Amino acid sequence: HRNLLSCEELSAPEINFLLDLADDAADRNRKINKKRDVLSGRTLINLFFEASTRTQASFELAAKRLSADVMNMTVSSSSVQKGETLIDTAVTLNAMRPDIIVVRHHAAGAVELLSQKVDCSVINAGDGAHQHPTQALLDALTIRRAKGRISGLTVAICGDILHSRVARSNINVLNALGANVRVIAPSTLLPSAPERFGAEVYTDMWKGITDADVVMMLRLQIERMQGSHIPSTREFFHFFGLDQEKLARAKPDALVMHPGPMNRGVEIASTVADHSRSVIREQVEMGVAVRMAVLEALARNLPQA
Ligand code: CP
């Protein structure tokens, strides 16, 4: 592949290849000297039209650990504010001859469109409610390292499924690797015909979480909701928030995951977020490793001198 746009395009062998590379990177990242020269002489641009802490920071660190030159484009102080379009912005940056552009955008499909207008590699760092491929890969790596396998595990993804690119990408990757995937949400936060995404659908959290090996909580994406459709956060927590009582229905060694950013007391209780079963910090650590693996894999397909 020249680009990484969607998990739908990844086969199980390709996912396992990336997870193996990322496993090595994760071990190396725990050593004092983390630097390799895989991307020496290459330039990576981070182009984020939406806010990010984890994804942007970890792409920057991953690229620097592989010796790339990194430029973070600050959209809020760019000529986008003067009305320059996404495509004109991308074509302008492409003229500066980067090798890889990492893009986050609020519109589903925007990153793929951009990839058709530039001649460097493009990585999707999240496009609307569509895809967030590196998030699903880092989640898979976190599960694989904690459980030793993914095949046969029951993974319950809970919360705002309707607006979640994380849920869509995870369903693709987890299904490809042989997990049983459940989604749990109120009917107002499910897409139409949710079965077509390839997961069992539950509107009762108590049932959906029962005997799960992994419980993955999602944030309510209030910024993508219209006024009257915004649920009461207190009511949401009562029915769909992960607390100790609901977690007790999952397997005794179930992992608790959250892609971040978390809203404590809305989709997850603080006691659960900080519980010994929580691997939320490991997810962040694996984020750097997975992004190093994706960059290394793409680097093999970049034009050589
Ligand atoms: N999980 C995730 O994408 O986090 P950020 O929005 O902070 O990048």
Boltz pocket constraint, residues with backbone or C-beta under 6 A from the ligand:
constraints:
  - pocket:
      binder: B
      contacts: [[A, 51], [A, 52], [A, 53], [A, 54], [A, 55], [A, 56], [A, 125], [A, 126], [A, 135], [A, 259], [A, 260], [A, 261]]
      max_distance: 6.0
